[in-house]
Amino acid sequence: MAVYQRKDTRKLLQEIEKGLVHPVYLLHGDRYLCRKTGDELIAALSKENREYQVNIRRMDGEKEDPVQTVNLLKSYSLFNGRQIVRVMDSGLLSSRTNSSSFWDRALKAHADNDREVVVRCLSRLLDLADLESCAELAGLTADQWRK
């Protein structure tokens, strides 16, 4: 599996133009840069080609059902041509090891008065906490909060 840094994006897009297309592209990092690079990838993959029609599905990770997403990725399109599935902020890739980064982003967004980002980050933290209900948060000790 090839790994490209942000500075290598042009090289990746040139390879796609030459016909070297991989079945999966995973973008990870800053949301704005991932979105921008994703748009560039979709544009490169969907350039008109006599052989292909392009079917693009966009999914919001906050509203996604992970089982449905995996099933969609494993299925074939009914139409001839390339199928592109773009999932933004997928919960499939979140883990407890990156929970501190969600908290840091929530604090920064709160300082910047960006409520949308605060809610998104805190929602991810709650998903990772695997709580039955938010009422469980009231009884947590300081050590449990850190954990």
MODELLER restraints for C-alpha pairs under 7 A, 6 or more apart:
rsr = mdl.restraints
at = mdl.atoms
rsr.add(forms.Gaussian(group=physical.xy_distance, feature=features.Distance(at['CA:13:A'], at['CA:41:A']), mean=6.90, stdev=0.5))
rsr.add(forms.Gaussian(group=physical.xy_distance, feature=features.Distance(at['CA:13:A'], at['CA:44:A']), mean=6.48, stdev=0.5))
rsr.add(forms.Gaussian(group=physical.xy_distance, feature=features.Distance(at['CA:16:A'], at['CA:44:A']), mean=6.68, stdev=0.5))
rsr.add(forms.Gaussian(group=physical.xy_distance, feature=features.Distance(at['CA:16:A'], at['CA:45:A']), mean=6.90, stdev=0.5))
rsr.add(forms.Gaussian(group=physical.xy_distance, feature=features.Distance(at['CA:17:A'], at['CA:44:A']), mean=6.77, stdev=0.5))
rsr.add(forms.Gaussian(group=physical.xy_distance, feature=features.Distance(at['CA:27:A'], at['CA:34:A']), mean=5.88, stdev=0.5))
rsr.add(forms.Gaussian(group=physical.xy_distance, feature=features.Distance(at['CA:28:A'], at['CA:34:A']), mean=6.49, stdev=0.5))
rsr.add(forms.Gaussian(group=physical.xy_distance, feature=features.Distance(at['CA:46:A'], at['CA:54:A']), mean=5.90, stdev=0.5))
rsr.add(forms.Gaussian(group=physical.xy_distance, feature=features.Distance(at['CA:52:A'], at['CA:81:A']), mean=4.40, stdev=0.5))
rsr.add(forms.Gaussian(group=physical.xy_distance, feature=features.Distance(at['CA:52:A'], at['CA:82:A']), mean=6.17, stdev=0.5))
rsr.add(forms.Gaussian(group=physical.xy_distance, feature=features.Distance(at['CA:53:A'], at['CA:80:A']), mean=6.68, stdev=0.5))
rsr.add(forms.Gaussian(group=physical.xy_distance, feature=features.Distance(at['CA:53:A'], at['CA:81:A']), mean=4.70, stdev=0.5))
rsr.add(forms.Gaussian(group=physical.xy_distance, feature=features.Distance(at['CA:53:A'], at['CA:82:A']), mean=6.20, stdev=0.5))
rsr.add(forms.Gaussian(group=physical.xy_distance, feature=features.Distance(at['CA:54:A'], at['CA:81:A']), mean=5.80, stdev=0.5))
rsr.add(forms.Gaussian(group=physical.xy_distance, feature=features.Distance(at['CA:54:A'], at['CA:82:A']), mean=4.90, stdev=0.5))
rsr.add(forms.Gaussian(group=physical.xy_distance, feature=features.Distance(at['CA:54:A'], at['CA:83:A']), mean=5.85, stdev=0.5))
rsr.add(forms.Gaussian(group=physical.xy_distance, feature=features.Distance(at['CA:55:A'], at['CA:82:A']), mean=6.26, stdev=0.5))
rsr.add(forms.Gaussian(group=physical.xy_distance, feature=features.Distance(at['CA:55:A'], at['CA:83:A']), mean=4.74, stdev=0.5))
rsr.add(forms.Gaussian(group=physical.xy_distance, feature=features.Distance(at['CA:55:A'], at['CA:84:A']), mean=6.04, stdev=0.5))
rsr.add(forms.Gaussian(group=physical.xy_distance, feature=features.Distance(at['CA:56:A'], at['CA:83:A']), mean=6.01, stdev=0.5))
rsr.add(forms.Gaussian(group=physical.xy_distance, feature=features.Distance(at['CA:56:A'], at['CA:84:A']), mean=4.67, stdev=0.5))
rsr.add(forms.Gaussian(group=physical.xy_distance, feature=features.Distance(at['CA:56:A'], at['CA:85:A']), mean=5.89, stdev=0.5))
rsr.add(forms.Gaussian(group=physical.xy_distance, feature=features.Distance(at['CA:57:A'], at['CA:84:A']), mean=6.19, stdev=0.5))
rsr.add(forms.Gaussian(group=physical.xy_distance, feature=features.Distance(at['CA:57:A'], at['CA:85:A']), mean=4.78, stdev=0.5))
rsr.add(forms.Gaussian(group=physical.xy_distance, feature=features.Distance(at['CA:57:A'], at['CA:86:A']), mean=6.10, stdev=0.5))
rsr.add(forms.Gaussian(group=physical.xy_distance, feature=features.Distance(at['CA:58:A'], at['CA:85:A']), mean=6.04, stdev=0.5))
rsr.add(forms.Gaussian(group=physical.xy_distance, feature=features.Distance(at['CA:58:A'], at['CA:86:A']), mean=4.82, stdev=0.5))
rsr.add(forms.Gaussian(group=physical.xy_distance, feature=features.Distance(at['CA:58:A'], at['CA:87:A']), mean=6.04, stdev=0.5))
rsr.add(forms.Gaussian(group=physical.xy_distance, feature=features.Distance(at['CA:59:A'], at['CA:86:A']), mean=6.07, stdev=0.5))
rsr.add(forms.Gaussian(group=physical.xy_distance, feature=features.Distance(at['CA:59:A'], at['CA:87:A']), mean=4.69, stdev=0.5))
rsr.add(forms.Gaussian(group=physical.xy_distance, feature=features.Distance(at['CA:59:A'], at['CA:88:A']), mean=6.44, stdev=0.5))
rsr.add(forms.Gaussian(group=physical.xy_distance, feature=features.Distance(at['CA:60:A'], at['CA:87:A']), mean=5.86, stdev=0.5))
rsr.add(forms.Gaussian(group=physical.xy_distance, feature=features.Distance(at['CA:60:A'], at['CA:88:A']), mean=5.30, stdev=0.5))
rsr.add(forms.Gaussian(group=physical.xy_distance, feature=features.Distance(at['CA:60:A'], at['CA:89:A']), mean=6.76, stdev=0.5))
rsr.add(forms.Gaussian(group=physical.xy_distance, feature=features.Distance(at['CA:61:A'], at['CA:87:A']), mean=5.96, stdev=0.5))
rsr.add(forms.Gaussian(group=physical.xy_distance, feature=features.Distance(at['CA:61:A'], at['CA:88:A']), mean=5.27, stdev=0.5))
rsr.add(forms.Gaussian(group=physical.xy_distance, feature=features.Distance(at['CA:61:A'], at['CA:89:A']), mean=4.62, stdev=0.5))
rsr.add(forms.Gaussian(group=physical.xy_distance, feature=features.Distance(at['CA:61:A'], at['CA:90:A']), mean=4.10, stdev=0.5))
rsr.add(forms.Gaussian(group=physical.xy_distance, feature=features.Distance(at['CA:61:A'], at['CA:91:A']), mean=6.06, stdev=0.5))
rsr.add(forms.Gaussian(group=physical.xy_distance, feature=features.Distance(at['CA:62:A'], at['CA:89:A']), mean=6.74, stdev=0.5))
rsr.add(forms.Gaussian(group=physical.xy_distance, feature=features.Distance(at['CA:62:A'], at['CA:90:A']), mean=6.97, stdev=0.5))
rsr.add(forms.Gaussian(group=physical.xy_distance, feature=features.Distance(at['CA:66:A'], at['CA:92:A']), mean=6.29, stdev=0.5))
rsr.add(forms.Gaussian(group=physical.xy_distance, feature=features.Distance(at['CA:77:A'], at['CA:83:A']), mean=6.55, stdev=0.5))
rsr.add(forms.Gaussian(group=physical.xy_distance, feature=features.Distance(at['CA:95:A'], at['CA:128:A']), mean=6.71, stdev=0.5))
rsr.add(forms.Gaussian(group=physical.xy_distance, feature=features.Distance(at['CA:96:A'], at['CA:128:A']), mean=6.04, stdev=0.5))
rsr.add(forms.Gaussian(group=physical.xy_distance, feature=features.Distance(at['CA:99:A'], at['CA:125:A']), mean=6.20, stdev=0.5))
rsr.add(forms.Gaussian(group=physical.xy_distance, feature=features.Distance(at['CA:102:A'], at['CA:121:A']), mean=5.21, stdev=0.5))
rsr.add(forms.Gaussian(group=physical.xy_distance, feature=features.Distance(at['CA:102:A'], at['CA:125:A']), mean=6.74, stdev=0.5))
rsr.add(forms.Gaussian(group=physical.xy_distance, feature=features.Distance(at['CA:103:A'], at['CA:121:A']), mean=6.82, stdev=0.5))
rsr.add(forms.Gaussian(group=physical.xy_distance, feature=features.Distance(at['CA:105:A'], at['CA:121:A']), mean=6.89, stdev=0.5))
rsr.add(forms.Gaussian(group=physical.xy_distance, feature=features.Distance(at['CA:106:A'], at['CA:117:A']), mean=6.70, stdev=0.5))
rsr.add(forms.Gaussian(group=physical.xy_distance, feature=features.Distance(at['CA:106:A'], at['CA:118:A']), mean=4.60, stdev=0.5))
rsr.add(forms.Gaussian(group=physical.xy_distance, feature=features.Distance(at['CA:106:A'], at['CA:121:A']), mean=5.55, stdev=0.5))
rsr.add(forms.Gaussian(group=physical.xy_distance, feature=features.Distance(at['CA:106:A'], at['CA:122:A']), mean=6.66, stdev=0.5))
rsr.add(forms.Gaussian(group=physical.xy_distance, feature=features.Distance(at['CA:109:A'], at['CA:115:A']), mean=7.00, stdev=0.5))
rsr.add(forms.Gaussian(group=physical.xy_distance, feature=features.Distance(at['CA:109:A'], at['CA:117:A']), mean=6.05, stdev=0.5))
rsr.add(forms.Gaussian(group=physical.xy_distance, feature=features.Distance(at['CA:109:A'], at['CA:118:A']), mean=5.66, stdev=0.5))
rsr.add(forms.Gaussian(group=physical.xy_distance, feature=features.Distance(at['CA:110:A'], at['CA:118:A']), mean=6.11, stdev=0.5))
